[in-house]
Amino acid sequence: QVQLVESGGGSVQPGGSLRLSCAASGSIFSIPTMGWYRQAPGKQRELVATITSGGSTDYADSVKGRFTISRDNAKNTVYLQMNSLKPEDTAVYSCNYRQYTTLPFYNYWGQGTQVTVST
């Protein structure tokens, strides 16, 4: 049984920084695409950033230039460095590991960690 556990959320003032981590416990087969998603109150979940097994990254336009996604395959961990945070970044951030290239396919989600940006 694989579990994803996020850490690093919290409260910060506008302009501040946070670093989120997501570590997988259990056996991960093949190297997944890892990603961060967020959901603000009353809104749908949205993609924040993804990083493929080859290291290619993709970002939502709203976070480009401020957020950086990275991964450590040896530790089965993905990170999200968030700088220049804005109040509109306030949301529950969840990590995702998915792999649909080689059996067994999988799509795992973490429970989420709250990020609050306010004065």
Secondary structure per residue as TSV (DSSP state, phi and psi in degrees):
chain	resnum	aa	ss	phi	psi
A	1	Q	-	360.0	123.0
A	2	V	-	-95.8	133.6
A	3	Q	E	-124.3	139.8
A	4	L	E	-107.4	129.5
A	5	V	E	-123.3	117.8
A	6	E	E	-89.9	153.0
A	7	S	E	-151.0	164.4
A	8	G	-	103.1	-4.2
A	9	G	-	-72.0	172.7
A	10	G	E	160.0	-164.2
A	11	S	E	-108.7	140.3
A	12	V	E	-150.0	153.4
A	13	Q	-	-79.7	156.3
A	14	P	T	-54.1	138.3
A	15	G	T	91.0	-10.3
A	16	G	-	-82.1	-176.8
A	17	S	-	-131.6	151.5
A	18	L	E	-143.1	153.0
A	19	R	E	-124.4	118.6
A	20	L	E	-94.4	146.0
A	21	S	E	-128.3	150.3
A	22	C	E	-139.7	115.1
A	23	A	E	-113.3	139.5
A	24	A	E	-100.0	134.4
A	25	S	E	-107.9	148.4
A	26	G	S	97.8	-176.3
A	27	S	-	-91.3	123.2
A	28	I	-	-104.3	119.0
A	29	F	-	-94.2	133.1
A	30	S	S	63.8	173.7
A	31	I	-	-101.8	118.4
A	32	P	-	-83.6	164.3
A	33	T	E	-78.4	132.7
A	34	M	E	-113.4	146.9
A	35	G	E	-152.5	162.8
A	36	W	E	-120.4	135.5
A	37	Y	E	-127.6	161.1
A	38	R	E	-142.6	153.5
A	39	Q	E	-138.5	117.8
A	40	A	-	-90.2	158.1
A	41	P	T	-56.6	130.5
A	42	G	T	77.2	4.8
A	43	K	S	-122.3	162.1
A	44	Q	-	-77.2	156.2
A	45	R	-	-65.6	139.8
A	46	E	E	-131.7	152.3
A	47	L	E	-70.4	136.1
A	48	V	E	-103.4	-54.1
A	49	A	E	-162.8	150.4
A	50	T	E	-134.5	157.3
A	51	I	E	-141.0	126.7
A	52	T	-	-82.1	175.6
A	53	S	T	-62.7	-26.7
A	54	G	T	-88.1	-2.8
A	55	G	-	96.1	3.7
A	56	S	-	-73.1	139.0
A	57	T	E	-117.9	155.4
A	58	D	E	-143.9	141.7
A	59	Y	E	-132.6	149.9
A	60	A	-	-66.1	145.9
A	61	D	G	-57.4	-33.6
A	62	S	G	-68.8	-16.2
A	63	V	G	-117.8	-2.8
A	64	K	T	-59.1	135.1
A	65	G	T	85.0	-10.7
A	66	R	T	-116.2	-34.3
A	67	F	E	-108.9	147.7
A	68	T	E	-134.4	125.8
A	69	I	E	-99.9	141.3
A	70	S	E	-148.1	168.2
A	71	R	E	-145.3	154.8
A	72	D	E	-127.1	99.6
A	73	N	G	-64.4	-34.6
A	74	A	G	-63.3	-28.7
A	75	K	G	-102.0	0.7
A	76	N	T	50.7	46.8
A	77	T	E	-130.4	140.6
A	78	V	E	-120.9	146.1
A	79	Y	E	-123.4	156.0
A	80	L	E	-136.5	108.3
A	81	Q	E	-87.8	121.6
A	82	M	E	-117.4	115.5
A	83	N	-	-115.6	164.4
A	84	S	S	48.6	49.5
A	85	L	-	-66.3	146.1
A	86	K	-	-121.0	157.5
A	87	P	G	-55.1	-33.4
A	88	E	G	-71.9	-6.1
A	89	D	G	-82.9	-6.8
A	90	T	-	-61.6	124.0
A	91	A	E	-177.7	172.0
A	92	V	E	-90.7	123.9
A	93	Y	E	-102.2	130.1
A	94	S	E	-125.0	144.0
A	95	C	E	-99.2	157.9
A	96	N	E	-142.0	132.3
A	97	Y	E	-118.1	126.4
A	98	R	E	-141.6	149.9
A	99	Q	E	-154.2	118.5
A	100	Y	-	-127.5	22.5
A	101	T	S	-96.5	-42.4
A	102	T	S	-126.7	136.9
A	103	L	S	-67.6	141.4
A	104	P	S	-81.0	136.3
A	105	F	-	-71.7	154.5
A	106	Y	E	-157.9	161.1
A	107	N	E	-152.6	98.8
A	108	Y	E	-107.5	144.9
A	109	W	E	-125.3	145.5
A	110	G	-	-85.8	172.7
A	111	Q	-	-78.3	-23.6
A	112	G	-	104.9	150.8
A	113	T	E	-135.2	137.3
A	114	Q	E	-81.0	133.8
A	115	V	E	-121.7	123.3
A	116	T	E	-123.5	125.6
A	117	V	E	-117.7	111.5
A	118	S	-	-158.4	162.6
A	119	T	-	-84.4	360.0
